[in-house]
Amino acid sequence: MDEFQLASRLGELLLARDEKVTTAESCTGGGIAQAITAIAGSSGWFDMAIVSYSNDAKQRLLGVPPQLLLQHGAVSEPVVAAMASGALRLADCHWALAVSGIAGPDGGSADKPVGTVCFALAGLALPQPLTYTQHFAGDRAAIRQQSVCSALSTLCAQLAL
């Protein structure tokens, strides 16, 4: 499925449960929120988005502890878990999707090459955020697009359980 189909499906699932989602985005630059808001009526199931591109913004806006950033780096599962938890605290919703990654073409390392993207899903009904890391191929636009689809797919799968 493409972004539009995934966002449409997400809306159907959230509306059926009378629930809402928020996003905390870094490497996608608001792409998840853009996909969601492309769907007519998404105001019924989408609350807000925070694009926290810098480490400072992650700390100020989402409450990511500085020691997590120092110890693990912005592109890490502990940091995206903190981003998702922070977004969930700020928003009036049931779910929060967070993403941070290296979309390139620069910025990669041996440990975290270009295409490394970390995701988190926090939910009021979850004891702790679910996290995972993907390694995508392609140019910057392709990595960002794959990241948007992965995040949307993750929440759709969780809601379909």
C-alpha positions in Angstrom: 0.0 0.0 0.0 1.1 3.6 -0.6 1.0 6.4 1.9 -2.5 7.5 1.0 -3.9 4.0 1.3 -2.2 3.4 4.6 -3.3 6.8 6.0 -6.9 6.1 4.8 -6.8 2.6 6.5 -5.4 4.1 9.7 -8.3 6.6 9.7 -10.8 3.9 9.3 -9.3 1.9 12.2 -9.0 4.9 14.5 -12.5 6.1 13.8 -14.0 2.6 14.5 -12.3 2.8 17.9 -13.1 6.5 18.5 -9.3 7.1 19.0 -6.8 9.7 17.8 -3.1 9.7 16.9 -0.3 12.3 17.1 3.2 12.2 15.7 6.7 13.2 16.8 8.9 13.3 13.7 12.5 14.0 12.9 13.9 12.6 9.6 10.4 12.6 8.0 10.0 16.3 8.6 6.2 16.0 9.1 5.7 13.5 6.3 3.6 11.2 8.5 1.4 14.2 9.4 1.2 15.3 5.8 0.1 11.8 4.7 -2.6 11.7 7.5 -3.9 15.2 6.8 -4.2 14.5 3.1 -7.2 12.4 4.1 -10.5 14.3 4.2 -11.9 14.1 7.7 -8.6 13.4 9.4 -9.3 16.0 12.0 -11.6 13.4 13.5 -8.7 11.1 14.3 -5.5 13.2 14.2 -4.6 15.6 17.0 -1.2 17.2 16.2 2.3 16.7 15.0 5.7 17.9 16.4 8.6 18.1 14.0 11.6 18.0 16.4 14.5 18.0 14.0 17.3 19.2 16.4 18.3 17.5 19.6 17.4 20.7 21.4 13.9 20.5 20.1 13.6 16.9 21.1 14.5 17.9 24.7 12.5 21.1 24.9 9.3 20.0 23.1 9.2 16.3 23.9 11.1 16.0 27.1 13.8 13.6 25.7 16.4 13.4 28.5 19.8 14.8 27.4 21.6 11.7 28.7 19.6 9.5 26.3 20.8 11.6 23.4 24.4 11.6 24.6 24.4 7.8 25.3 22.5 6.5 22.3 22.3 9.3 19.8 19.2 10.8 18.2 18.8 7.8 15.9 18.1 5.2 18.5 15.2 3.2 19.9 15.5 4.8 23.4 15.3 8.3 21.9 12.3 7.5 19.7 10.6 5.8 22.7 11.1 9.0 24.7 9.8 11.1 21.7 6.6 9.0 21.4 6.0 9.1 25.2 6.5 12.9 25.2 4.1 13.4 22.2 1.5 11.2 23.9 1.8 13.4 27.1 1.3 16.6 25.1 -1.6 15.4 22.8 -5.2 14.6 23.5 -5.0 11.2 21.9 -4.5 7.5 22.4 -1.5 6.8 20.2 1.8 8.5 19.3 4.1 7.6 16.4 7.8 8.7 16.6 10.6 8.5 14.0 14.2 9.5 13.8 16.7 8.5 11.2 19.4 9.2 8.8 17.9 10.0 5.4 21.2 11.0 3.8 22.9 11.6 1.6 25.3 12.4 4.5 25.3 11.8 8.2 25.7 8.1 8.3 28.4 6.1 10.1 29.6 2.5 10.2 27.2 1.8 13.1 24.3 3.8 11.7 24.6 4.0 7.9 22.4 6.2 5.8 18.9 4.6 5.7 18.9 3.7 9.4 15.5 4.7 10.8 14.2 4.1 14.3 10.5 4.0 15.1 8.4 4.0 18.3 4.7 3.6 18.9 3.3 4.7 22.3 -0.2 4.0 23.3 -2.4 4.6 26.4 -3.0 0.9 26.5 0.6 -0.1 26.1 2.9 -0.6 29.1 5.8 0.9 27.2 6.5 2.1 23.7 7.0 -0.5 21.0 10.3 0.2 19.1 12.1 -1.1 16.1 14.8 -0.1 13.6 14.7 -0.4 9.8 17.4 -0.1 7.2 16.1 1.4 4.0 17.8 1.8 0.6 17.5 4.6 -1.9 18.0 8.4 -2.0 16.8 10.8 0.7 13.2 11.0 -0.7 12.9 7.2 -0.9 14.1 6.7 2.6 11.7 9.3 4.0 8.8 7.8 2.0 9.6 4.3 3.2 9.8 5.7 6.8 6.3 7.2 6.5 4.8 4.0 5.2 6.5 1.9 7.9 5.2 4.1 10.7 1.6 4.1 9.3 1.8 0.3 8.7 2.9 -0.3 12.3 0.0 1.5 13.9 -2.5 -0.1 11.4 -1.1 -3.5 12.4 -1.4 -2.7 16.1 -5.0 -1.5 15.8 -6.0 -4.5 13.7 -4.9 -6.9 16.6 
